[in-house]
Amino acid sequence: MISDITIGQYFPGNSVIHKMDARMKIILVLCLIVSIFICKNIVSLAAIVLCAVALVLLSKIRLKTVLKSIKPLVVIILITAVLNLFYGDGEPLVEFGRLKITANGIETAVFMAIRIITLVVISSLLTYTTSPTELTDALERLLKPLTFLKIDVHSLAMTMTIALRFIPTLVEEIEKIMAAQKSRGADMDSGGLIHRAKALIPVLIPLFVSSFRRAGELAYAMECRCYRGGSGRTKMKVMKFSPRDFVALGVVVIFIAVIIVINHFVPDII
């Protein structure tokens, strides 16, 4: 399960999405997330699923990699679906005391599960196709208006990107620690959920120690390179919007408009 976490990883490529400006990719991802939350029926949801599939194909990211981003969230998705089973209207199909499962409840559960999966896939494509450096620069540019409120935008963007970038590093560290513990006879694969949770306690302490050590090494390396924040710094690669970025923005705006129209004419599920 730990090795299946791909959040924060970047996969170099030469696809259309890889070549887009990082600022535009962030804007488009936010727009698509909004479209996911405003969909209220099966038709609009199907349109969003097709959009997610098209984006995966355009990004040329392997389907196996995309599915790995969903696997760690299977438990959350199942819990959400189960909870929504009991909030449907209509004649009950199955009853457990005061709890009842209806056809509408099943539709809502499936609807919410697909919505979460689509949200994870579209969000993951941002980090899959954007390098940490580009992501930092893009966040800093987009958050620049906050400088009028005396907010250190550069430090904020740098902190967010470093935190995201450290996820794969920590996952790798967890795997090494677990392998070392197993070689010493630790049993982490058998027993119930509580037993497995207790077996992870010996992993947490060395993980925290390693994390603080890596953070100290990173801070020391930045000081050795005379890093002093964003003030007066120039960019080796200056970000520029290209025609493909504006075409993509137009397509997403039209897509959101279509979702709104569909919501108006098709009956709601939720």
PLY file of the C-alpha trace (Angstrom):
ply
format ascii 1.0
element vertex 270
property float x
property float y
property float z
element edge 269
property int vertex1
property int vertex2
end_header
0.00 0.00 0.00
2.81 2.42 0.90
4.54 1.92 -2.44
1.31 2.76 -4.25
1.32 6.38 -3.06
2.20 8.54 -6.08
1.03 11.91 -4.76
3.63 14.61 -5.38
5.61 12.63 -7.95
6.56 14.15 -11.29
6.79 12.06 -14.45
8.72 13.85 -17.23
7.08 13.73 -20.63
6.48 15.50 -23.90
2.69 15.55 -23.99
0.48 18.56 -24.64
-0.32 18.86 -20.93
3.36 18.72 -19.98
4.05 21.64 -22.33
1.31 23.87 -20.93
2.11 26.78 -18.64
2.03 25.66 -14.99
-0.09 28.67 -14.00
-2.75 27.75 -16.52
-2.70 24.12 -15.38
-3.40 25.18 -11.80
-6.25 27.44 -12.95
-7.75 24.71 -15.13
-7.52 22.11 -12.34
-9.36 24.47 -9.99
-12.03 25.05 -12.66
-12.46 21.31 -13.22
-12.72 20.71 -9.46
-15.52 23.30 -9.37
-17.24 21.50 -12.26
-17.03 18.21 -10.31
-18.77 19.73 -7.32
-21.53 21.45 -9.32
-22.57 18.30 -11.21
-25.83 16.93 -9.82
-26.91 14.17 -12.19
-25.56 11.12 -13.98
-25.23 12.88 -17.35
-23.04 15.70 -16.04
-21.00 13.18 -14.04
-20.48 11.07 -17.16
-19.24 14.17 -18.98
-16.71 14.83 -16.21
-15.53 11.19 -16.25
-15.01 11.42 -20.02
-13.08 14.65 -19.47
-10.83 12.92 -16.91
-10.20 10.00 -19.28
-9.34 12.43 -22.10
-6.88 14.27 -19.84
-5.17 11.00 -18.85
-4.80 10.07 -22.52
-3.46 13.51 -23.42
-0.96 13.43 -20.55
0.38 10.04 -21.72
0.65 8.94 -18.10
0.32 5.18 -17.68
-3.08 4.02 -16.49
-1.37 1.91 -13.81
0.21 5.04 -12.35
-3.12 6.88 -12.30
-4.82 3.96 -10.57
-2.10 3.99 -7.90
-3.20 7.49 -6.92
-6.67 6.08 -6.16
-5.65 2.91 -4.30
-4.58 4.58 -1.00
-7.99 6.30 -0.84
-10.09 3.18 -1.37
-11.05 3.02 2.32
-12.21 6.66 2.33
-14.16 6.14 -0.88
-15.87 3.02 0.52
-16.77 4.75 3.79
-18.25 7.70 1.89
-20.25 5.38 -0.35
-21.57 3.31 2.59
-22.66 6.43 4.49
-24.53 7.73 1.44
-26.38 4.42 1.06
-28.61 5.35 4.00
-29.50 8.89 2.87
-31.69 8.06 -0.11
-35.39 8.70 -0.54
-38.08 6.31 -1.72
-39.18 2.79 -0.92
-36.61 0.83 1.10
-34.98 -2.18 -0.54
-33.28 -3.32 2.66
-33.93 -2.20 6.23
-31.72 -2.38 9.36
-33.92 -0.99 12.11
-34.19 2.73 11.43
-31.64 2.53 8.64
-32.86 1.81 5.14
-31.23 1.35 1.75
-33.16 2.64 -1.23
-32.53 2.75 -4.96
-31.87 6.46 -4.66
-29.37 5.76 -1.88
-27.47 3.31 -4.07
-27.39 5.86 -6.91
-26.10 8.53 -4.53
-23.41 6.21 -3.14
-22.12 5.32 -6.61
-22.35 8.97 -7.65
-20.24 10.17 -4.70
-17.64 7.42 -5.16
-17.16 8.28 -8.85
-17.02 11.99 -7.98
-14.17 11.42 -5.48
-12.26 9.19 -7.90
-12.54 11.78 -10.67
-11.41 14.51 -8.27
-8.31 12.52 -7.28
-7.39 11.68 -10.90
-7.68 15.26 -12.16
-5.78 16.66 -9.16
-3.02 14.05 -9.49
-2.41 14.97 -13.13
-1.24 18.41 -11.98
1.77 17.02 -10.06
2.33 14.20 -12.56
2.88 16.67 -15.42
4.42 19.64 -13.58
7.90 19.75 -12.09
8.33 21.04 -8.50
10.24 24.11 -9.78
7.49 25.04 -12.23
4.85 24.44 -9.58
6.65 26.75 -7.12
6.99 29.53 -9.70
3.37 29.16 -10.78
2.03 29.31 -7.23
4.17 32.34 -6.50
2.88 34.16 -9.58
-0.75 33.31 -8.88
-0.49 34.33 -5.22
1.38 37.56 -5.98
-1.67 39.81 -5.26
-1.39 38.69 -1.62
1.83 40.71 -1.30
-0.37 43.78 -0.84
-1.46 42.18 2.45
2.19 41.85 3.54
2.16 38.08 3.00
5.46 36.44 2.02
4.14 34.73 -1.10
7.47 33.22 -2.12
7.98 31.47 1.24
4.39 30.23 1.17
4.75 28.79 -2.34
8.13 27.27 -1.49
6.76 25.66 1.68
3.78 24.15 -0.15
5.95 22.76 -2.93
8.61 21.32 -0.60
5.90 19.65 1.48
4.40 18.13 -1.67
7.79 17.07 -2.97
8.71 15.40 0.33
5.80 12.95 0.12
7.57 10.49 -2.25
10.75 10.86 -0.17
8.94 10.00 3.06
7.19 7.06 1.37
10.57 5.70 0.32
11.88 6.23 3.86
8.91 4.34 5.34
9.58 1.39 3.05
13.24 1.27 4.14
12.33 1.44 7.84
9.65 -1.25 7.48
12.09 -3.50 5.62
14.65 -3.01 8.39
12.06 -3.78 11.08
10.91 -6.93 9.27
14.51 -8.12 8.95
14.68 -7.91 12.74
11.62 -10.13 13.11
8.84 -7.51 13.31
5.44 -8.83 12.14
3.55 -6.08 10.28
1.46 -8.08 7.82
-0.58 -10.43 10.00
-3.29 -9.85 12.59
-6.21 -7.48 12.69
-6.37 -3.77 12.05
-5.46 -2.83 15.65
-2.47 -5.19 15.66
-1.17 -3.73 12.40
-1.62 -0.19 13.72
0.39 -1.04 16.84
3.08 -2.65 14.66
3.56 0.68 12.87
4.49 2.52 16.10
8.18 1.43 15.88
8.20 2.89 12.36
6.97 6.35 13.36
9.85 7.30 15.69
12.68 6.69 13.18
10.50 8.31 10.50
10.20 11.52 12.54
13.93 11.48 13.26
14.72 11.00 9.58
12.27 13.73 8.54
13.82 16.29 10.90
17.29 15.30 9.73
16.32 15.75 6.07
14.70 19.10 6.85
17.89 20.24 8.59
20.02 19.10 5.66
17.77 20.93 3.22
17.90 24.15 5.26
21.71 23.88 5.52
22.02 23.31 1.76
19.84 26.36 1.04
21.98 28.50 3.37
25.19 27.27 1.70
23.77 28.43 -1.63
23.00 31.86 -0.14
19.27 31.41 -0.47
17.50 34.54 0.77
13.93 34.18 -0.50
12.17 35.67 -3.50
13.19 39.31 -3.18
15.40 40.33 -6.11
15.61 36.81 -7.51
15.36 36.27 -11.26
14.07 33.23 -13.14
16.15 31.09 -15.47
12.97 30.14 -17.33
10.43 32.94 -17.65
6.84 31.69 -17.79
4.86 32.72 -20.84
1.34 31.81 -21.89
1.07 30.16 -25.30
-1.94 29.84 -27.64
-2.50 26.26 -26.42
-3.05 27.58 -22.91
-5.83 29.94 -23.96
-7.39 27.24 -26.16
-7.45 24.90 -23.17
-8.99 27.64 -21.00
-11.70 28.24 -23.61
-12.48 24.52 -23.82
-12.77 24.24 -20.02
-15.03 27.31 -19.81
-17.30 25.82 -22.49
-17.23 22.50 -20.65
-18.36 24.14 -17.40
-21.12 25.94 -19.30
-22.29 22.59 -20.72
-22.32 21.10 -17.18
-24.50 23.98 -15.99
-26.91 23.50 -18.90
-27.11 19.75 -18.25
-27.84 20.41 -14.57
-30.68 22.69 -15.59
-32.44 20.20 -17.88
-31.68 16.80 -16.32
-33.18 15.72 -12.95
-30.82 15.77 -9.98
-29.54 12.70 -8.14
-28.22 14.59 -5.12
0 1
1 2
2 3
3 4
4 5
5 6
6 7
7 8
8 9
9 10
10 11
11 12
12 13
13 14
14 15
15 16
16 17
17 18
18 19
19 20
20 21
21 22
22 23
23 24
24 25
25 26
26 27
27 28
28 29
29 30
30 31
31 32
32 33
33 34
34 35
35 36
36 37
37 38
38 39
39 40
40 41
41 42
42 43
43 44
44 45
45 46
46 47
47 48
48 49
49 50
50 51
51 52
52 53
53 54
54 55
55 56
56 57
57 58
58 59
59 60
60 61
61 62
62 63
63 64
64 65
65 66
66 67
67 68
68 69
69 70
70 71
71 72
72 73
73 74
74 75
75 76
76 77
77 78
78 79
79 80
80 81
81 82
82 83
83 84
84 85
85 86
86 87
87 88
88 89
89 90
90 91
91 92
92 93
93 94
94 95
95 96
96 97
97 98
98 99
99 100
100 101
101 102
102 103
103 104
104 105
105 106
106 107
107 108
108 109
109 110
110 111
111 112
112 113
113 114
114 115
115 116
116 117
117 118
118 119
119 120
120 121
121 122
122 123
123 124
124 125
125 126
126 127
127 128
128 129
129 130
130 131
131 132
132 133
133 134
134 135
135 136
136 137
137 138
138 139
139 140
140 141
141 142
142 143
143 144
144 145
145 146
146 147
147 148
148 149
149 150
150 151
151 152
152 153
153 154
154 155
155 156
156 157
157 158
158 159
159 160
160 161
161 162
162 163
163 164
164 165
165 166
166 167
167 168
168 169
169 170
170 171
171 172
172 173
173 174
174 175
175 176
176 177
177 178
178 179
179 180
180 181
181 182
182 183
183 184
184 185
185 186
186 187
187 188
188 189
189 190
190 191
191 192
192 193
193 194
194 195
195 196
196 197
197 198
198 199
199 200
200 201
201 202
202 203
203 204
204 205
205 206
206 207
207 208
208 209
209 210
210 211
211 212
212 213
213 214
214 215
215 216
216 217
217 218
218 219
219 220
220 221
221 222
222 223
223 224
224 225
225 226
226 227
227 228
228 229
229 230
230 231
231 232
232 233
233 234
234 235
235 236
236 237
237 238
238 239
239 240
240 241
241 242
242 243
243 244
244 245
245 246
246 247
247 248
248 249
249 250
250 251
251 252
252 253
253 254
254 255
255 256
256 257
257 258
258 259
259 260
260 261
261 262
262 263
263 264
264 265
265 266
266 267
267 268
268 269
